[in-house]
Amino acid sequence: MPELPEVETIVRDLRPVLVGKKIVTFKVTKQRLLKNPLGQFKKFMIGATIFSVGRRAKLVLIGLSSGYTLLIHLKMTGQLVWRGSSGKIRLGGHPIVGVAAVPNRYTYITLGLAGGGKLYFNDVRTFGYFQLVKSELLAKHHLKFGPEPLTKNFTAAVLRQRLHGHPRVSIKAALLNQAVLAGLGNIYVDESLFAAGLKPSRRVGKLKSAEFIKLWSSIKQILSQAVRTRGTSFNNYRDGFGRKGTYWEKRWVYGRRGEPCRRCSRPISRTVLAGRGTHYCSNCQR
């Protein structure tokens, strides 16, 4: 599942080709991917102009002139593909192995754009979804998410306050909780905890003040680097130009079980926490 850096990369790549475009058709072949009735999508999307493309947590947000915002979650295998009238393509998410053409048998939602362009949503496992939310209610909808870790408002004090209610939970599990902090997933939690020198199994209530500050700084550092390198491609994620993200080559612990730690040369360990494979260095993380 794409995490914050991957979704942010996709948003930045699609924004220039979508903003200002009018939606003229909306075709769906698998309605269970819609969180609202089909009629509502057609009423508030057809004829609307896209005025913004953004991100909240792991969601792509498309602002519409109709007063609604379209929320898209790519989940495990979702892919957005824009094809312009000239045939140029931008795609982001999870490409389909052995399938290059669009549309294809995994294309379940198609937005026709004025001028001949189209935006396709492909999803092999159909875990992703489209949801319409009134733009005026968007802030309320987002309350279920924690703060955005790359904003100026995200401080060490904010992080400590968000974690305060989970003293008995492992720091790994707490950071995976989207209500605590938005956008982090398995990869960047492991990476951030390594950078902070914290063992993933440490209980939140056992962290010291200095460790909260170090964790806050590490989260911002790791996510910023991942955005700059356009995310992580260890399986099949691609950015909006179909390229692999290059953070994979820079990772400290994630997916490196048995390999030497890049700080101390001890082998990287792997365990399971919060139901997720968890990588760490038993020497560098305490």
SELO-361248 format. One record per residue (C-alpha): x, y, z. Coordinates in Angstrom, 3 decimals. Layout:
<r px="X" py="Y" pz="Z"/>
...
This chain:
<r px="0.000" py="0.000" pz="0.000"/>
<r px="1.478" py="3.385" pz="-0.921"/>
<r px="2.400" py="5.449" pz="2.117"/>
<r px="2.680" py="9.226" pz="2.450"/>
<r px="5.756" py="9.704" pz="0.190"/>
<r px="4.336" py="7.557" pz="-2.607"/>
<r px="0.909" py="9.207" pz="-2.570"/>
<r px="2.505" py="12.662" pz="-2.373"/>
<r px="4.625" py="11.812" pz="-5.423"/>
<r px="1.592" py="10.640" pz="-7.402"/>
<r px="-0.329" py="13.794" pz="-6.469"/>
<r px="2.496" py="16.081" pz="-7.574"/>
<r px="2.801" py="14.230" pz="-10.882"/>
<r px="-0.933" py="14.280" pz="-11.684"/>
<r px="-1.675" py="17.828" pz="-10.512"/>
<r px="-0.328" py="19.632" pz="-13.612"/>
<r px="-2.360" py="17.505" pz="-16.045"/>
<r px="-5.635" py="17.443" pz="-14.106"/>
<r px="-6.134" py="20.903" pz="-12.614"/>
<r px="-8.384" py="23.006" pz="-14.799"/>
<r px="-9.884" py="20.024" pz="-16.629"/>
<r px="-13.653" py="19.568" pz="-16.837"/>
<r px="-15.121" py="16.125" pz="-16.227"/>
<r px="-17.540" py="15.217" pz="-19.024"/>
<r px="-18.160" py="11.505" pz="-18.410"/>
<r px="-18.002" py="9.095" pz="-15.477"/>
<r px="-18.021" py="5.361" pz="-16.237"/>
<r px="-18.013" py="2.612" pz="-13.602"/>
<r px="-18.039" py="-1.158" pz="-14.153"/>
<r px="-17.639" py="-2.224" pz="-10.511"/>
<r px="-19.871" py="-0.114" pz="-8.290"/>
<r px="-18.644" py="-1.606" pz="-5.024"/>
<r px="-15.551" py="0.572" pz="-5.434"/>
<r px="-17.813" py="3.581" pz="-4.840"/>
<r px="-18.542" py="4.769" pz="-1.287"/>
<r px="-21.520" py="6.820" pz="-2.496"/>
<r px="-24.450" py="5.968" pz="-4.795"/>
<r px="-23.536" py="6.066" pz="-8.487"/>
<r px="-26.140" py="8.761" pz="-9.084"/>
<r px="-24.386" py="11.064" pz="-6.633"/>
<r px="-21.099" py="10.659" pz="-8.465"/>
<r px="-22.689" py="11.468" pz="-11.804"/>
<r px="-24.595" py="14.450" pz="-10.410"/>
<r px="-21.636" py="16.138" pz="-8.745"/>
<r px="-18.792" py="15.048" pz="-11.019"/>
<r px="-20.078" py="15.312" pz="-14.567"/>
<r px="-19.759" py="18.938" pz="-15.591"/>
<r px="-17.507" py="19.835" pz="-12.650"/>
<r px="-14.040" py="21.307" pz="-13.115"/>
<r px="-11.049" py="20.007" pz="-11.187"/>
<r px="-9.515" py="22.917" pz="-9.284"/>
<r px="-7.105" py="21.075" pz="-6.968"/>
<r px="-5.245" py="17.788" pz="-6.563"/>
<r px="-3.880" py="17.148" pz="-3.087"/>
<r px="-3.278" py="14.585" pz="-0.397"/>
<r px="-4.436" py="13.805" pz="3.150"/>
<r px="-2.828" py="10.840" pz="4.901"/>
<r px="-2.729" py="8.141" pz="2.172"/>
<r px="-5.648" py="9.585" pz="0.200"/>
<r px="-5.584" py="11.434" pz="-3.122"/>
<r px="-7.941" py="14.438" pz="-2.938"/>
<r px="-9.437" py="15.963" pz="-6.085"/>
<r px="-11.288" py="19.220" pz="-5.454"/>
<r px="-14.311" py="19.845" pz="-7.701"/>
<r px="-16.136" py="23.041" pz="-8.627"/>
<r px="-19.423" py="21.324" pz="-7.690"/>
<r px="-18.598" py="21.797" pz="-4.013"/>
<r px="-17.436" py="18.221" pz="-3.490"/>
<r px="-14.025" py="16.614" pz="-3.081"/>
<r px="-13.254" py="13.225" pz="-4.591"/>
<r px="-11.243" py="10.970" pz="-2.266"/>
<r px="-9.291" py="8.130" pz="-3.880"/>
<r px="-7.549" py="5.390" pz="-1.924"/>
<r px="-5.234" py="3.151" pz="-3.938"/>
<r px="-4.956" py="0.503" pz="-1.209"/>
<r px="-2.904" py="-2.582" pz="-2.169"/>
<r px="-3.092" py="-2.633" pz="-5.978"/>
<r px="-4.780" py="0.579" pz="-7.128"/>
<r px="-3.405" py="2.584" pz="-10.040"/>
<r px="-4.321" py="5.970" pz="-11.528"/>
<r px="-3.523" py="6.470" pz="-15.211"/>
<r px="-3.998" py="9.763" pz="-17.046"/>
<r px="-3.896" py="9.664" pz="-20.823"/>
<r px="-4.036" py="12.943" pz="-22.700"/>
<r px="-5.678" py="13.497" pz="-26.067"/>
<r px="-2.235" py="13.290" pz="-27.697"/>
<r px="-1.596" py="9.881" pz="-26.175"/>
<r px="0.793" py="11.046" pz="-23.452"/>
<r px="0.471" py="9.018" pz="-20.274"/>
<r px="1.096" py="9.599" pz="-16.584"/>
<r px="0.469" py="6.761" pz="-14.211"/>
<r px="0.983" py="6.264" pz="-10.518"/>
<r px="0.455" py="3.443" pz="-8.075"/>
<r px="0.703" py="-0.237" pz="-8.874"/>
<r px="1.242" py="-1.254" pz="-12.518"/>
<r px="-0.318" py="-4.517" pz="-13.636"/>
<r px="2.245" py="-7.162" pz="-14.457"/>
<r px="1.923" py="-8.233" pz="-18.082"/>
<r px="-0.729" py="-5.600" pz="-18.885"/>
<r px="0.370" py="-2.336" pz="-20.462"/>
<r px="-2.723" py="-1.101" pz="-22.318"/>
<r px="-5.412" py="1.113" pz="-20.815"/>
<r px="-8.243" py="0.584" pz="-20.465"/>
<r px="-7.944" py="-3.114" pz="-19.605"/>
<r px="-9.924" py="-5.761" pz="-17.728"/>
<r px="-8.853" py="-4.207" pz="-14.419"/>
<r px="-10.043" py="-0.716" pz="-15.360"/>
<r px="-13.172" py="-0.198" pz="-13.281"/>
<r px="-13.583" py="3.591" pz="-13.237"/>
<r px="-12.987" py="6.070" pz="-16.062"/>
<r px="-13.276" py="9.853" pz="-15.955"/>
<r px="-13.606" py="11.456" pz="-19.379"/>
<r px="-12.117" py="14.953" pz="-19.507"/>
<r px="-12.906" py="17.847" pz="-21.801"/>
<r px="-10.492" py="17.908" pz="-24.722"/>
<r px="-10.263" py="14.147" pz="-24.979"/>
<r px="-8.131" py="13.189" pz="-21.976"/>
<r px="-9.113" py="10.422" pz="-19.557"/>
<r px="-8.285" py="9.356" pz="-16.010"/>
<r px="-8.464" py="5.610" pz="-15.400"/>
<r px="-8.587" py="3.736" pz="-12.108"/>
<r px="-7.237" py="0.183" pz="-12.304"/>
<r px="-7.258" py="-2.197" pz="-9.353"/>
<r px="-6.391" py="-5.896" pz="-9.618"/>
<r px="-7.590" py="-6.839" pz="-6.127"/>
<r px="-10.338" py="-4.161" pz="-5.936"/>
<r px="-9.496" py="-2.968" pz="-2.423"/>
<r px="-9.320" py="0.702" pz="-3.448"/>
<r px="-12.240" py="3.114" pz="-3.457"/>
<r px="-13.705" py="6.431" pz="-4.620"/>
<r px="-15.618" py="8.596" pz="-2.159"/>
<r px="-17.335" py="11.958" pz="-2.538"/>
<r px="-17.369" py="14.323" pz="0.428"/>
<r px="-18.837" py="17.815" pz="0.551"/>
<r px="-15.852" py="20.135" pz="0.554"/>
<r px="-17.295" py="22.070" pz="3.481"/>
<r px="-17.343" py="18.831" pz="5.503"/>
<r px="-13.855" py="17.739" pz="4.501"/>
<r px="-12.213" py="19.048" pz="7.681"/>
<r px="-14.674" py="17.032" pz="9.780"/>
<r px="-14.000" py="13.930" pz="7.690"/>
<r px="-10.267" py="14.355" pz="8.255"/>
<r px="-10.613" py="14.420" pz="12.035"/>
<r px="-10.188" py="10.648" pz="12.051"/>
<r px="-6.610" py="11.183" pz="10.910"/>
<r px="-3.753" py="12.428" pz="13.045"/>
<r px="-1.593" py="15.418" pz="12.072"/>
<r px="0.369" py="15.553" pz="8.845"/>
<r px="4.011" py="14.910" pz="9.775"/>
<r px="5.532" py="17.186" pz="7.112"/>
<r px="3.610" py="20.325" pz="8.102"/>
<r px="4.935" py="23.167" pz="10.268"/>
<r px="2.227" py="22.465" pz="12.832"/>
<r px="3.664" py="19.027" pz="13.534"/>
<r px="6.012" py="19.529" pz="16.474"/>
<r px="7.627" py="17.230" pz="19.025"/>
<r px="5.030" py="18.418" pz="21.536"/>
<r px="2.222" py="17.476" pz="19.143"/>
<r px="3.727" py="14.027" pz="18.604"/>
<r px="3.989" py="13.455" pz="22.337"/>
<r px="0.407" py="14.589" pz="22.852"/>
<r px="-0.883" py="12.256" pz="20.118"/>
<r px="0.989" py="9.308" pz="21.628"/>
<r px="0.026" py="10.168" pz="25.202"/>
<r px="-3.175" py="8.114" pz="25.113"/>
<r px="-1.365" py="4.887" pz="24.173"/>
<r px="1.145" py="4.295" pz="27.004"/>
<r px="0.893" py="0.482" pz="26.963"/>
<r px="1.123" py="0.130" pz="23.184"/>
<r px="4.392" py="-0.540" pz="21.349"/>
<r px="5.741" py="2.512" pz="19.589"/>
<r px="5.540" py="0.570" pz="16.310"/>
<r px="1.816" py="-0.102" pz="16.717"/>
<r px="1.120" py="3.457" pz="17.845"/>
<r px="2.791" py="5.005" pz="14.801"/>
<r px="0.910" py="2.698" pz="12.435"/>
<r px="-2.348" py="4.063" pz="13.862"/>
<r px="-3.596" py="6.676" pz="11.371"/>
<r px="-5.523" py="8.391" pz="14.169"/>
<r px="-2.199" py="9.101" pz="15.879"/>
<r px="-0.223" py="10.269" pz="12.853"/>
<r px="-1.319" py="10.444" pz="9.221"/>
<r px="0.400" py="8.722" pz="6.328"/>
<r px="2.937" py="6.467" pz="8.015"/>
<r px="2.959" py="2.773" pz="7.164"/>
<r px="5.196" py="-0.202" pz="7.767"/>
<r px="8.191" py="0.966" pz="5.746"/>
<r px="8.584" py="4.444" pz="7.163"/>
<r px="7.733" py="3.495" pz="10.742"/>
<r px="10.610" py="0.991" pz="10.719"/>
<r px="12.921" py="3.510" pz="9.077"/>
<r px="11.976" py="6.340" pz="11.450"/>
<r px="12.426" py="4.182" pz="14.540"/>
<r px="15.882" py="3.168" pz="13.373"/>
<r px="16.839" py="6.785" pz="12.772"/>
<r px="15.583" py="7.618" pz="16.280"/>
<r px="17.453" py="4.699" pz="17.852"/>
<r px="14.246" py="3.246" pz="19.298"/>
<r px="13.418" py="-0.441" pz="19.388"/>
<r px="9.963" py="-0.968" pz="17.797"/>
<r px="8.704" py="-2.995" pz="20.756"/>
<r px="9.333" py="-0.206" pz="23.284"/>
<r px="6.134" py="0.862" pz="25.041"/>
<r px="5.073" py="4.442" pz="24.412"/>
<r px="4.837" py="5.094" pz="28.141"/>
<r px="8.523" py="4.237" pz="28.584"/>
<r px="9.814" py="6.894" pz="26.185"/>
<r px="11.716" py="9.837" pz="27.644"/>
<r px="11.313" py="13.484" pz="26.636"/>
<r px="14.523" py="13.486" pz="24.615"/>
<r px="13.391" py="10.352" pz="22.787"/>
<r px="10.134" py="11.992" pz="21.686"/>
<r px="12.153" py="14.862" pz="20.230"/>
<r px="14.499" py="12.482" pz="18.436"/>
<r px="11.561" py="10.469" pz="17.079"/>
<r px="9.810" py="13.608" pz="15.828"/>
<r px="12.974" py="14.770" pz="14.067"/>
<r px="13.572" py="11.328" pz="12.564"/>
<r px="10.032" py="11.028" pz="11.179"/>
<r px="10.360" py="14.367" pz="9.399"/>
<r px="13.840" py="13.518" pz="8.132"/>
<r px="12.932" py="10.070" pz="6.774"/>
<r px="9.681" py="11.196" pz="5.128"/>
<r px="11.324" py="14.249" pz="3.555"/>
<r px="14.069" py="12.083" pz="2.100"/>
<r px="11.524" py="9.584" pz="0.807"/>
<r px="9.526" py="12.334" pz="-0.920"/>
<r px="12.706" py="13.683" pz="-2.520"/>
<r px="13.563" py="10.208" pz="-3.815"/>
<r px="9.980" py="9.716" pz="-5.033"/>
<r px="9.074" py="6.922" pz="-2.645"/>
<r px="9.952" py="3.266" pz="-2.287"/>
<r px="9.586" py="0.629" pz="-4.994"/>
<r px="10.258" py="-2.788" pz="-3.531"/>
<r px="7.364" py="-4.535" pz="-5.253"/>
<r px="5.480" py="-2.746" pz="-8.002"/>
<r px="4.821" py="0.861" pz="-6.971"/>
<r px="5.599" py="3.439" pz="-9.678"/>
<r px="5.478" py="7.232" pz="-9.723"/>
<r px="3.429" py="9.300" pz="-12.167"/>
<r px="5.935" py="8.715" pz="-14.938"/>
<r px="6.069" py="4.963" pz="-14.457"/>
<r px="9.454" py="5.102" pz="-12.702"/>
<r px="10.544" py="3.348" pz="-9.546"/>
<r px="11.004" py="5.355" pz="-6.373"/>
<r px="14.631" py="5.214" pz="-5.242"/>
<r px="14.317" py="5.288" pz="-1.445"/>
<r px="14.658" py="1.477" pz="-1.526"/>
<r px="18.389" py="1.866" pz="-2.171"/>
<r px="18.732" py="4.202" pz="0.831"/>
<r px="16.724" py="2.289" pz="3.440"/>
<r px="18.351" py="1.470" pz="6.760"/>
<r px="16.440" py="-1.586" pz="8.000"/>
<r px="13.189" py="-2.305" pz="6.168"/>
<r px="13.416" py="-5.516" pz="4.134"/>
<r px="17.084" py="-6.019" pz="5.131"/>
<r px="16.755" py="-9.015" pz="7.475"/>
<r px="20.142" py="-10.672" pz="7.977"/>
<r px="22.014" py="-7.957" pz="6.117"/>
<r px="24.645" py="-5.916" pz="8.005"/>
<r px="23.480" py="-2.753" pz="9.706"/>
<r px="24.896" py="0.257" pz="7.905"/>
<r px="25.933" py="1.769" pz="11.235"/>
<r px="27.316" py="-1.107" pz="13.313"/>
<r px="27.521" py="-4.041" pz="10.863"/>
<r px="25.420" py="-6.311" pz="13.096"/>
<r px="22.753" py="-8.286" pz="11.178"/>
<r px="19.322" py="-6.674" pz="10.884"/>
<r px="16.636" py="-8.511" pz="12.855"/>
<r px="13.019" py="-9.165" pz="11.952"/>
<r px="10.021" py="-9.803" pz="14.180"/>
<r px="6.268" py="-9.328" pz="13.984"/>
<r px="4.585" py="-6.426" pz="15.795"/>
<r px="1.013" py="-5.242" pz="15.376"/>
<r px="0.628" py="-7.989" pz="12.791"/>
<r px="3.333" py="-6.496" pz="10.591"/>
<r px="6.820" py="-7.639" pz="9.701"/>
<r px="9.166" py="-5.362" pz="11.636"/>
<r px="12.840" py="-4.732" pz="10.946"/>
<r px="15.353" py="-3.254" pz="13.384"/>
<r px="18.945" py="-3.343" pz="14.616"/>
<r px="19.200" py="-4.901" pz="18.081"/>
<r px="22.441" py="-3.018" pz="18.690"/>
<r px="21.558" py="0.482" pz="17.453"/>
<r px="17.973" py="0.549" pz="18.718"/>
<r px="17.192" py="0.485" pz="22.428"/>
